[in-house]
Amino acid sequence: MTDGLHDLARVIEIYSDDPLDNGDILLITDRRLIQECEAAADLWDPRVRAFVGELLASVDATEVALAVARPSGTLLPQDHAMWADLKEDCAAAGIRLRDPIGLPAAA
């Protein structure tokens, strides 16, 4: 596997077949890193935001996709707000953040 973004459709298929829990996020980078962050969407605060930003900077990512697990696979308003925060942080670090992706969550 090259990187998660190159195989994004396959990554989404894998996580659709074996879903994350509601509120978990998935960071899919253009490096060889796909990171699951348990409950991060529901616990999003300045500390979690800083952790995610530092993680992405530490792997030297230049492009990232953010996926959020929700029961219907439909993003909530707070997921879009989290994405906006992350987009701001990524832009400051020179990282392109793709539009958010909704994933089905485990039942």
C-alpha positions as a printed NumPy array, in Angstrom:
array([[  0.   ,   0.   ,   0.   ],
       [  1.361,   3.396,  -0.906],
       [ -0.685,   5.746,   1.217],
       [ -4.224,   6.007,   2.484],
       [ -5.251,   8.815,   0.166],
       [ -4.068,   6.927,  -2.904],
       [ -6.301,   4.016,  -1.866],
       [ -9.064,   6.132,  -0.273],
       [-11.934,   4.143,  -1.782],
       [-10.445,   0.931,  -0.379],
       [ -9.927,   2.501,   3.066],
       [-13.559,   3.663,   3.138],
       [-14.695,   0.189,   2.05 ],
       [-12.679,  -1.455,   4.84 ],
       [-14.108,   0.866,   7.488],
       [-17.621,   0.432,   6.102],
       [-17.271,  -3.34 ,   6.397],
       [-15.672,  -3.117,   9.863],
       [-17.085,   0.137,  11.278],
       [-15.701,   2.326,  14.003],
       [-17.793,   3.375,  16.987],
       [-19.987,   6.455,  16.845],
       [-17.863,   9.597,  17.233],
       [-14.555,   7.963,  16.301],
       [-12.532,   9.766,  13.676],
       [-10.158,   8.478,  11.058],
       [ -7.259,  10.541,   9.75 ],
       [ -6.13 ,   9.345,   6.333],
       [ -2.851,  10.909,   5.24 ],
       [ -0.706,  11.04 ,   2.14 ],
       [  1.952,   9.278,   4.186],
       [  1.81 ,   5.696,   5.335],
       [ -0.417,   6.628,   8.272],
       [ -4.088,   6.021,   8.849],
       [ -4.893,   6.942,  12.438],
       [ -8.036,   6.055,  14.361],
       [ -8.878,   8.431,  17.209],
       [-11.473,   7.001,  19.562],
       [-14.413,   9.311,  20.389],
       [-12.475,  12.353,  19.144],
       [-15.486,  13.885,  17.381],
       [-17.522,  13.864,  20.582],
       [-14.609,  14.926,  22.814],
       [-13.318,  17.666,  20.489],
       [-11.819,  20.451,  22.586],
       [ -8.627,  22.549,  22.423],
       [ -6.538,  19.685,  23.843],
       [ -7.769,  17.078,  21.348],
       [ -7.488,  19.64 ,  18.556],
       [ -3.846,  20.335,  19.479],
       [ -3.083,  16.595,  19.649],
       [ -4.492,  15.967,  16.18 ],
       [ -2.636,  18.958,  14.719],
       [  0.638,  17.837,  16.292],
       [  0.124,  14.295,  15.045],
       [ -0.365,  15.435,  11.469],
       [  2.625,  17.766,  11.615],
       [  4.824,  15.028,  13.107],
       [  4.227,  12.639,  10.205],
       [  5.009,  15.38 ,   7.709],
       [  1.655,  14.98 ,   5.956],
       [  0.896,  17.369,   3.114],
       [ -2.675,  16.191,   2.519],
       [ -5.244,  14.626,   4.853],
       [ -8.803,  13.353,   4.746],
       [-10.942,  13.356,   7.891],
       [-13.657,  10.724,   8.258],
       [-16.159,  10.625,  11.114],
       [-18.169,   7.556,  12.122],
       [-21.858,   8.265,  12.693],
       [-24.795,   5.819,  12.876],
       [-26.236,   6.875,   9.536],
       [-22.895,   7.861,   8.035],
       [-24.231,  11.428,   7.949],
       [-22.026,  14.128,   9.433],
       [-23.444,  16.218,  12.263],
       [-23.092,  20.011,  12.547],
       [-20.394,  19.588,  15.217],
       [-18.441,  17.352,  12.811],
       [-18.372,  20.184,  10.294],
       [-17.25 ,  22.577,  13.031],
       [-14.468,  20.16 ,  14.02 ],
       [-13.428,  19.917,  10.355],
       [-13.329,  23.736,  10.13 ],
       [-11.039,  23.889,  13.191],
       [ -8.785,  21.241,  11.734],
       [ -8.757,  22.928,   8.338],
       [ -7.535,  26.131,   9.973],
       [ -4.778,  24.269,  11.824],
       [ -3.768,  22.308,   8.74 ],
       [ -3.602,  25.43 ,   6.568],
       [ -1.268,  27.06 ,   9.096],
       [  0.969,  23.964,   8.872],
       [  0.855,  23.818,   5.065],
       [ -1.368,  20.72 ,   5.012],
       [ -4.306,  20.437,   2.618],
       [ -7.43 ,  19.069,   4.351],
       [ -9.955,  17.423,   2.07 ],
       [-13.7  ,  17.716,   2.585],
       [-14.971,  15.591,   5.483],
       [-16.241,  12.064,   4.932],
       [-19.064,  10.366,   6.807],
       [-18.575,   6.707,   7.672],
       [-21.206,   4.341,   9.021],
       [-20.712,   3.665,  12.726],
       [-21.016,   0.309,  14.433],
       [-24.535,  -0.498,  15.584]])
